[in-house]
């Protein structure tokens, strides 16, 4: 079949289909086709293309061009192909790659991180808060809490600069306790303190 990926230059196929309900002419390969071979792009557009040509078109756009939003190959048509209308016609591996490209295109404008849980590694997107402000995050897949800034397991009570050195589970548990109890960190020695009474001024006895 020649000219398999060229955009059509005339509407001959559409006119022929209107005149004959049992067949149509594909505007890509210019071959007569049975009506059940016609590609249906949901309710977005109705250009007469055969499923085989559309499948080849998608393969080129996804594998060769890494295109996420694939436009209908119809002349001057700006409608996108509906992925789920195309799914039955293309290999599952091609559909998965197309979905990955669509996801990457969607999250491009958002802050994103991967869950640090080795058994998960799901992509987590910050859709709610401003850039740079989100810190504590919960993975929607495995439900583990982690730090969105330093991309490590949640280190309550510790700064991001310190969290990379945390290896002891007791240290992590203590940090979470400090966060829960709202203990403050001494700016001098870094130890956690709890104010029982008195003013908010904190002095380090080591420096006295």
N, C-alpha and C positions, 0 to 999 in steps of 0.2 A: 504494500500500500504506500503510494508516494505522498509527499508533502504532509507527513503525519503530524507535524507540530506547527505548521504555519497557520496564522490567523486567516479566517475566510475573508474573501473580498466581495462576496455576493450572498444573497439570501435565497438562492435557488432551492436549498434543502428545505427551508421552512415552507416555501410555496408548494413544493411537491408533497410535503406531508399533509398540508391542508387539503390537497386534492385527493389524497389517498390515505385513508385512516389506517391501513394495514401495513404500510411501509413508509420509509423516509430516506432521504439522502444525507449522509453525514457531511457536515460542512468542513471537516478536516481531511478526511480521506477521499471524499467525493464518491463514496460507494453506496449503492442502495442497500438498505438494512431493514430487517423486520422490526415492527414496532416494539417488540419486547427487548430489542437490543439498544433502545434509546436511553441515554443518560438523563436522569431526572434530578435536577439540582434543587431539591426541596421545593419551595415556592418562590425562589429567588429570581430565576430566569428560565426561559424555555427554549434555548437555542438547540437545534437538532444535531447532537453529537452522539456518536456511538460510544458504548462503554469502553471498548478496547482502546480507542483513541484518547479518551479522557484518562484512562489508567496510565497510558504511556506519557501523557502530558504531565500528570502528577509526579511520575517517577523522575522525569527530567527536572522539574521544578524543585523537588525535595532533595534528591540525591546529588544533583549537579550544581544547583543554584542555592541550596539551603534556604529556600523561600518558605516562610511561615504562612502568610496570607496569600493564597493562590487565586488570582482572578480568573474568571471565566474566559476562555479563549475566543469568545465571540467578538466580532468587530465592534469596537467602541463600547463594549460592555464592561462596566466597572464593578459588577457583582462578584463576590468571592464564592469559591466553591464550598459547599457545605461538607465538612469532613465526614459526617456520619452518613451522608448520602453516597459518599465515595468509598466508604469502608468495605462494603461487600465486593468491590471490584479490584481491590489492590491487596498485595501480600500483607500479612499482619506486621511483619518487620518494617515495611514501608510506612504503614499507618502509625506505628509506634514512634518512628522517627519524626513524622509529620507532627504528631501530638507534642513531642519534645520541643520542636521548633516553635510551635504555637505557645507553649508554656514559657519558653525563654523570651519570646517577643512580648508576652503579657507582663512578665515580672521585670522587664528591663528598666522601667521607671521607678522601681521600688528598691528599698534596702532588702538584701536577702542574705541568708546564711544557711549552712547545712548543719543538721543536728549532729553533735559530736558523739552521740551514741554509736558505737561501731556496728551494732546490729540493726541500725536504722538508716542513718545518713540521709534523711528526708530533707528536701528543700523547704525552708521556712521563710515566708515573706512578711515584711512589716508593711501592712496596708493601712494601719491606723494612726501611727504617730509620726511626728516629723523626723527627718533624717538625723541620726546622731543622738537622739534622745532615748530611744528604746534600749533597755539593758537586760532585764530579766524576761526570758521568753520560755514558753512551753511548746514542745514539739507536738503538733496536732496528730502525729502518727503514733509515736511511742509514749507520749505524755511525760517525757523527762524534761526537767527544767535545766536551762543552760544560759550562759551569758551571751547575749547577742553581739556584744562589742568584741570580746576576745575569743569567741567561738569555742569556749570550753564549758565543762560541766559547771552548773551554778555554784558560785563561791561566795555565798552570803557571808558578810562580815569582812571580806578581803577585797582589796583593790585588784583591778585587772592585772596590774604589774606584778602583784604577788601570786596570783592564781596559778601561773605557769610552774611555780615551784612546789605546789601542793601535791604531795604524794601519799600522805598518811590520811586514812579515812577519818581518824580522830580529829585531825586538823579541819577537815571539811565539815564534820559534824559540829565541831565547836563554832566554826564560822556561821553555820546555819542557826545555832542556838543564840549567838550574839546578835544576829539579825532579828530573830524572833523576840528576844528580850529587849531589843533596841538599846544595846550597850554601845557606848561611844568609844572611839579609838583615841588614845593619847597621841597628840601630834608630835611628841618628843620621842617616846620609846615604842609607840605603836601598839601597846598593850590595851586590852579592852577594860573599861571601867564602867561602874554603875553608880550614878548619883543617888544617894539615899536622902540627903537633905542638903541645905545650904544653897549657895549661888551656883551659877552655871560656869564659873571660871574654873579651869582645871590646871593644876601645876604638877610637874613631874618632880618627885622627891629626889631622883637621881641627879637632877640639875641644880638642886638647892645647895 
